[in-house]
Amino acid sequence: MHSSIVTKSAVWTPPQTTDSGYRLIAGEITLDLVEEACTTDGIPYPMRASVSYGGQAYPGCAAMRWDHQLIALMPQIDACIARSPGTRWVTYAGRQGDGNMLVRLSGGNAFDCTVTPGNMPEVISFGPRSETLAVATDHAALFVRGPGDNPGGLCYDAPEVRGADGALLGWMMDPMGC
């Protein structure tokens, strides 16, 4: 069976709240997001998605990219980096099904770190990254925790991330590379 990918786009529009989630309508494209568990290719997602276009509905799963809550996750990220100070690239941080936070680090070595949520996080486990654990939006955003020099290198200046007090927290890297 041959499958072709068709790309459709429209001007971004803010989501509307519905009884079960959110709806975005842009031109002839409608996206409905329902807050319920969904699994695609063995990866769990927190939302079920349906895109409608041209009288057809296309089902799937969806998740907010993990870095949408980056500032709030800094205590957990810092608790994990304290276990391996040279490992400062964060490929994922977020709440898991058990309520604890998973932080995935890379930079020379790759680690999975599980911590309790809250402002005074406690590291529950820290060890080599589990390649069998698939997490939605892992590697969709890359954060490099400061201090240090802008890690963009010869490609570009990586955008800075600053805390509410203006202090430099780190940089966002392009997950696609140069």
N, C-alpha and C positions, 0 to 999 in steps of 0.2 A: 504494500500500500504506500503510495507516495503522498506525503503531506507537505503543503507549502505554507510558508509563514506570510501572512498579510499584516501590514502595519497600518493602523489608522490612528489619527491624532486629532485633537481639537484644542481650543483655548482652555487653559486650566480654569476651573470654577471651584469655589469653596464647597465643601460637603454640607449637605442638609441632614439634620438628625431625623431618623425614622424611629418607629416603635422598636425595631430590632437591631438597629445599627446606624448606617450612614448611606446616603445616596449622592452621587456626583453625576450631574447631567451637563454634558458639553457637546453642543451640536447634536448629532445623531447618535452619540455614544452615551450610554448610561452604565454606571458602575454602582452596584449594590454590594455593600459590605455588611455581613451579619456577624456579630460577636459570638461565635461558637467554634469549637475545635474542628479542625479540618486537617487532613493528611494528604500530601502529594509526594510521590517518590520516597516514601518512608520518612519524610520530614514533617513534624507537627507544626501547624500554624494556628494562631489564635482566632483567625477570621475566615469565614467562607465568603467567596467573591463570585459575582456573576456579572459579566460584561454583556450588554445587549447592543447589537448593531444590525441594522438592516433586517429586523424581524427575527434574528437569531440570538439565542442566549448561549454564552460560553462560560461554563462553570470553572471554578478554580479555588485556590486558597490565597490568603493575603496576610501580611504582617507589616507593621510599622518598622522601618529600619531601626536597628537597636540604638543608634546614636541620637535619636530624637529625645532621649532622656539622659544624655551624657553627663551633664552637670550634676544631676541628682545621683548618678552612679559613681561619682568620684571617690567617696569613702571606700566602697567595695573595690574599685580599681586600685586605689592606693594600698589597701590591705594586701592585695595579691601581689602587687609589684614589690612590696616590702619583702616577700619571700624569695624573689629573684630580681634584684635591682637592675640587672643588665637587660632584663626582658621587659621592654617598655612599649612595645607595639600591641595595641588592643584590637583584636579582630571581632570581638563580640563581648557584650556585657548585658545581662538581662535576667529577669525572673524566670525560674523554671517551674514546672508543674508542682513541685513540693514546696514552693514558696521561697526557697533559697535563691541566691543570685549566682549565676555562672559567669565567670570572667575568663575569656580565652586570650592568652598572651602569646606573642611570638617575638622573634628577634634573636637569632642564633639558635635557641631552643624554643619549643612550643609547649605550653603548659595549659592545663585546665585547673581552675581554682574555684571552689565553691565557698561562698560566705553567707553569713546571716544578713538579712536586710537591715536597714536602719543606719543611724549616724555613727554608731559604735560597732562596726561589723566585726564578727569573729570568723576567722578562717576555719572552715570545717574540713576541707581537703585540698591538697595541692599536689599535683603530679603531672606526669607527661600527658600531653594532649591525647584524648581518645579519638582516633580517626574513625571509629564506628559510630560516634555520637554526632548525628546530623542536627543542626540547629538553624532555624529560619533566620535569615539575614546575616549569618556568619560571613565575614569578609566583604559584606556589602558596603561597609564603611571601615576605615582604618584610622585609629587615633594613636598618636605618638605622645606619650606623657613626657612633659618637660621635667627638669630643666635640660638645656642643651641648645644646640644650634638648629636653625630651621632645617628639617630633614629633606626638603624638596630637592636639594642637590642641584645638578645641572639642568634638570627638567623645568622647574618652576619654584616659586616660593609657596610653600604649603600654607594654607590659611591658618591663622592663629585661633586658638580657643582660649578665651579669658573667662575667669570667674566673675561673679557679681561685683567683687571688689576691684576688678580690673587686673588682677594678677594673672600672668601667663600660666595656663595649665598645660598646654601642649599644642599640637598641630593636627589637622585633618589631612590625611594623605589620599591621593587618588588611588582607589583600589584597582584600577586598570593599569597603573604604572605609567611610565613615560610614553 
